[in-house]
Amino acid sequence: MNVTFESLLADLPGVELVHTAGAPIRDIAHDSRDVKPGSCFVCRRGLRVDGHDYVPAALAAGAAAVVAERPVEIPADVGLAIVPDGRVALASLARRFWGEPDRRLGLVGVTGTDGKTSTSRLIAWMLGAYGPGVGELTTVNTRAGGVDLEKAGRLTTPEAPVVARLLAQMAGGGDAWAVVEVASHALELARVDGFAFDRAVITNVTHEHLDLHGSLEAYRAAKRRLLDLLAQGPDDGRGKAAVLNADDQVTSGFAVGCPVDVVTFGKTNPADVSARRAGVTPDGLVVAGSSPWGNWEARTRLRGRWNVANVAAAVACVGSITSDVSAGVERLASFAPVKGRMETIAAGQPFQVIVDFAHTPAALAACLAEVRTYTHGRVLAVFGSAGDQDEEKRPMLGRAAAEGADVAIVTNEDPRRERPEDIARAVIAGSTGGGARFETVHDRREAIARAFELARAGDAVVLAGKGHEQSIQFADHEEPWDEAGAARDALADLGYGGG
């Protein structure tokens, strides 16, 4: 694509055009390593580095223009514009460069502390029952125009240029809707600012990411930001609706003063879409409920009682779009469980092995409680807590394991720049008062092997915190990782290899 620098800047709030670019703009970049000839390089002040320091590198790579928050030295033939906020400008420029693709398809944003990925995928799967294609951008997958794309990096929600490019690919591939999982980081750091959302789904808001937000109040405000974006964007004929959890105190409170229509879902409190666990089959959960579009019953391959709420959220969102839920609910029978979410590893061993992404206190507690309901023996948990992130949740994770497991093995999750022993010590500090016996084995592969060594017939071993993730991050390197694969390897070492 080729556009003029001036057309990109049109109507950008607070922009000052210092001088024009001598060449058309061929890409938008915020990382100097991604700059190619013709790129517009957008400077942002990051959490650890300042993009303004990398202008020389961007120019050397062929940048045709620079957008900055303060004056920088550039050649006369390179465009320059000054903006109040580089992050907000990056999102606006990316949208415009890619032809505002968020307005060419319906856009669903899903956020929350827990359940974002499963709910996003459930919504996309259900919408697929109603005709044109549905694009997906979640923690575990990217899909555009009916083609599964490789997921680049570990960010739940990529930076704005990637989001805009993928949405353009979805719209160009014939997708009518896109479902985007929106992390609180993306909302706080303006990665989706200006995108025209048509539906905003909030699953719940508990405790997470205080390392970035600083307080629960700020974290909650970041989640609510999705509703502000929903209200600010234009209505392109698809209507606007906020889909909120009636059972979650924080989320239900967002309905007060919400400037768009609200559709609620829940298991306990009165809600527009009610849901209950109607049964458990060998294949998974049966979820049933009522809605403004009629009563419904879904037979699924999902496990975990929290998926009742996730299904209800999907039903509420899809119903608000299609005014029908029957076809979408029927399609849930063929929905494949999300990788790393209550994933069972069976190799002929006499104990259960479950891989789950549970990495927040609430999710870990719910996961262990669920496994307890169908385990005759003990529950063993292998888990950790990420380094360089929310320290306050570490003792809360320890408390959840102490109360929900019989044996807890604390191990590496992503220690990053912190010492694993310091993280483990903080986790175990919360274990007082519970009944679990704690051990520390920093090497995750060894921790899994230790849990299997301790497991007896009838026990269940829960491997929590990594789920689908494909690496473990340390201070100076990143090691490839596959939790399910590591579990199978450890079982094979014990002589188990059958189905």
N, C-alpha and C positions, 0 to 999 in steps of 0.2 A: 504494500500500500504506500501511496505517496500523497501527502497533504502538506499544505503550507503551514508554516509556524504561526502566522497570524490567525488562520482559521481555527487552529487548535486553541488559541488563547481567547477567542471571542466569548464574551460574557463571563469569563472567569473572574469571580469576585476579588477585588483588590489588586488585580494584576497591573503591573507597570511594564510596558514594552520598552526596553532600553534601546535595542536595535534589532532589525530584522535578520533573518537567516538567509544566506546566499544559496541555499540548496533546500529541496523539499525534505520533509521529515518522513523517514521510512520505518521508524520504530520508536517506542517509548521505553526508557530504561532508568532504573534507580540504582543499579549496581554497576560500577565502572567496568567490571569484568564481563558484563553482558552487552556493553556498547559495541555497536558495529557502525560502519560508515553510514551517515545519515540519521543516526539516532538523536532523539531529544533526551538529554540527560537531566533528570530531576533530582535536585539536592534535597536531602532530608536530614534532620538531626536524629540519628538513631539512638537506641538505648545505650550503645557502647561506643559508636563511632559517629562522626559528622560527615555526611556526604559531600559537604563543601570542600573537604580536604582532598577529595578524589577528582576534582574537576580537571587537573592536569592529565590524569590517567584517562579520563573520558575523552578529552580533546585528542590525546595521542592515538586513541582507538578510532577516531573519525567522527566524533559527535558534531552534528550540524547546528545544534542549539543547546542552550543550558537554561533551565528554570531553577532559580535559587531564592533563598530567603534573604539574602544580602548581596551586595555587589561583589563580583568576582572578576578576575582578569581573564579575558578571552580575546582571541584574534578578531579583527574587524569583520570578517566574513561569517562569523558564528553568531547565531541569534542569541539574545539574552533577554530574559524577563524576570522581574522580581515579584514574588508572591508572599502573602502573609504566612502561609502554612504549606510547606512542601508536600506533606502527606496528603492533605486534601486536594492539592493541585494534581498530584500524581494520579489519584483516582479519576478526577475530572478529565485530565488529558488522555488517560487510557481509554475511557469510555468513548470520548469523541474520536480518537484515532481509529478505533475499531467500529465506528458507525453506530454507537449507542445500541449495542445488541440486546441490552436488557429491556429495551422497548419493543424489540421485534419478537419477543416470546414472553410468555408468562413466567414470572420469577417468584419462586417460593424460597424464603430464608428460614432455616431451622436453627435455633440456638437453645442453650440450656446447659446445666452442669452435667447431667447424665442423660443418656438416651438419644443424643443428637444424631449419631450415625444411623442407628437402627430406625429411628423415626424418619429420617431423610430417605433412606432406602425403601422403607415401607410406602411412603407417599409416592415416590417415583414408580414403584412397582404397581401400585393401585391405579395411578393415572394412566399407565400403559394399557389399561383395559378400555380406554375411551377413545382410541384412535391414533392421532399423530404421535410421533416419538417424544420421548422425555429425556432430557439431558440430566446428568448427575455430576456433582462435584462434592465429594465427601472425604472424610478421613481415610477411607479405605478404597475408594474407586473414583474414576473419572470416565464419563461416557458422553459421547457427542455424536449425533447423527446415526445412532444405532451401533457405534463402534466403541469398544472398550479401549481406553487409552492408558498408557503407563502413568502411574501416579508419581509425580516428581516431588521428592522431598517429603518431610514429615509434617509440614504445616497443614492444619485442618483446613484453613482458608488461605490460599496463596495471596501474594501481593496483587494489587489492583491490575497491573498490566497482564498478569496471567489469567486472572478472573475474566477480564474483558475479552482477551483473545479466545478463551475457551467458550465463553458465551457466544461469541461471533461464530465459532466453529459449530456450536449447537444450532444456532439459528440458520446458518448456511446449510447444515445437514438435514434440515427439515423438522427439527424438534419444535414442538409447539409450546412446551413448558421446560423449565429448568429448575431443579431442586439443588440448592446450595446450602451446605452445612456452614454455619457462621459462628466461629469461635469468638469468645470475648476479646481476645487479642485483636482480631480483625475489626471489631467494633471500636475498641479503644484507639487503635492505631490507624483508623480511617481507610482500611483496605477496601471497604465496600461503600464508602461515602458517595452519595449521589446516584447509586444504582436504584432503578425503579422497581422496588419489590411490590408484588401484588398480594402476597400472603406472608405473614410472619408467624411462625410457630415457636412457642417457648415451652419446653418440656418441664423444667423445674429450675430453681436457683438455690443451691446449697452453699458449700464451702469449697472454693478452689481459686487458684491463681492470684493470691494476695501478694505474691512477689511483684506482679505488674501493677495491680490496681491499688494496693496499699491498705485497703479496708473492705469489709463486706459491703458497706454502703456504696463505695465506688464500683465494686464488682457488679452489684445489682444495677447501678446506673448504666454500666456498659451494656448489660443484657437488654435493658429497656431501650437503649439506643436503637435497636432494630425496629421498634415500634415507631420511633420518630422518623426513621428513614422510610418506613412504610407510608406514613402519613404525608411526608414531604414530596414523595414522588408523584408523577402524573398518573391519572387513571386512564389507561388505554382501552377501556371497555371491558376489562375483566373483573372490575370491582376491587375492593380492598377489604381485607379481613385479618384480624389478629386472632390466632388460635391459642388459647391459654389454658393451663392446667388448673382446674377448680380445686384440686386437692392440695396444691402447693401454696402456702400462705403468701410468699413473695410474689409468685407469678399471678395468682388470682388478684392480688392488689394492683397489678398493672392495669386491670380493667377499669379502675377508677380514673375517669378523665381521659380515657383512650379516645383519640379523635376519629377512629374508624370503627366499623362494625366488629363486634367481639363474638367469637364462637368458643364456648368452653367445653372441656372434656374432663372426665373424672371417673373414679371408681367408688368414691365415698360421698363426697359432697354433691348437692344438686348441680347438674351440668346439662348443657344442650345435647352432648353426646355422652351417654353413660355406658360403662363397660363393666363386665365382671368375668371372672374365670368360670366358664361354664363346664369345664372338664379338662382332664388330662388324658391323652391317648398315648400309645407307644410312639407315635410320630411327633407329638408336641401338644401345645396348648389349644384349647377351644375357647374362644372369646366371644361373648355375646353382649348385646346391649340395645339401646334405643337411640334414635336420632330424629331430627326434624324431617328426615327423608325416609323414615320408616325403621322398623326393627331390623336387626342384622345379627348374623352369627358367622364367625370366621373360624375355619379349621386351619391351623397353622403348623409349621414345623419348628416353631419357636419354643424355647425353654426359658424359665425365669418369670416369676410372677410380675416383675416390673414391665414385662412386655405387654401386659394387659393395657397399661397406660400408653405405651408407645403405639399400639394398634389403635386405641381410641383417638389419639392425636392425629394419626393418619386418616382415620375415618372422618374426623371433624374437618380436616383440611381439604380432603378430596370432595367431601359433600358440599363444602362451601364453594367449590369450583364447578362441580358438575350437576349439583342438585339431585344427585343419585349416588348411592353407595353400593347397590347390589352387585353390579359387575365388578367393581374394585374389590369388594369383600370376597367374592367368589374366587378372584384371581390370587388371593393370599394363600390359597392351598398349595400353590406352586412356588411360593416365595422361599428362596434358599436362605438359611440363617447367615448372618453376617460373620465373616471370618474373625476368629478371636473373641467371639461373644458366646459364652457358654458352649464352647466347642469341645465335644467329647473325643478323647483319644483312646481308642480301643485296639489293643494288640494282644488280647488274650490274657491280660493280667487279672488277678482276682480282686483288684480294687479299682475304683473309678479314678479317672484323670480328667479334669476339666480345665480348659484354658479360657480365661476371661480377662477383658481389658480393665476391669474394675481397678481404678487408681485414685478414687476419691473416697473419703471416709464413708459417705452414705452408700456408694456403690459397693464397696468391699463388704460392708455390713449386710447389705441386701443379698449379695452373692452368697456369702457364707450361710445366711439364714435359709436361703432357698435350697442349697445343697444339703443342709441339715435335714430338711423335710423328707428326703428320699434316701438317706444314708443310714444303714443299720449300725455301722461301726463308728469310728472316729472321723473327724474332719481335720485334715492337715492343710495349712495354708503356706504357700511360698509367695512372698511379696516384698516390695521395697518402697522407696519414695524417691522422686527425682531430685537431683542436685540442682542448685541455682534456681530453685523454684520455691513456692509457698512452704515456708518452714513450719508455720502454725499447724498445718494439717498432719504433720508427722506423728505426734503423740495421739492424734485422733485416729489415725490408721492403726496404731498400736492398740488402742482401746477397742476398735472394731474387731481386730484379730483376737484379742484376749477374750472377748465376750462371745465370738462366733466360732472359734476353732478350738481344738484340743491341743494341737501342736502348731506352732507358728515359727517359720524359718524366715528370718529377715535377710534379704539379699540385695544385690545391685539392681536398680531399675535403669537409671541414667545418671550416674554420679557426677558427670561433667567435671567442674573444677573443685568440687567438694571431696573431702575424705570420706570414703564409704563407712569407716568406723564411726564418724561423727553423725552421719545420717542414721545409721542403725541405732546408735545410742539414743537419739532423739525419738525414734519410733518406739523403742522399747520402754522409754520413760512413761509412755501412756498406758502401759500394760498392767499397771497395778489394779488390783481388784477383780481381774478376770481370772478364768480358770485355765487358760492355755499355758503350755510349757514353751518357752521361747529359746531358740538357738539363732546364732548368726553365722552365715556362710556367705561371704561376699561374692565369690564366683558363682554366677547364676546357674551355670551348668552343673557345678558341684552341689549347689543347693537343691536342684531338682533331683539329682541322684540320691542325695541324703534323704529327701522326703520319700522317695520310692523305697529306699532301704528300710525306713521306719514303718511304711504302710503295711497293714495286715489285711487279710481277706475281709471284705465288707466295708473297708474304709473308703474315704474319698479324699483325693489330693487336688486342691485348687491352686492353679498357677495363675496368679493375679498380677495385673499391672502392665504387661507388655502386649498381650492380645495379638493383634495383627502386625505390630511394628517390626521392622526388618533390620533394626540395628540397636546397639547399646552405645550410648555416647559417653566418652571419657574426656578428660581435660584436653588431651592432645591428639586424640584419634577416635574413630568410630568403628566399632566391630560389627560385622554382619551378624544378624540374629534371627532365628526362627523358633518361636516358643514351642509350637506344635512339633516341629522337627526335632528340637532338643529333647522333648518329652519322648518321642518315638525312639531316639537314639539311646536314651537312658533305659527305656524299657527293653530295648534289644540287648543291651549290656547285661540285663538280668535274665535274658533268655526268652523274652516274649516277643513274638513277631507275627502271630496269627491275627485274624480279624476278630 
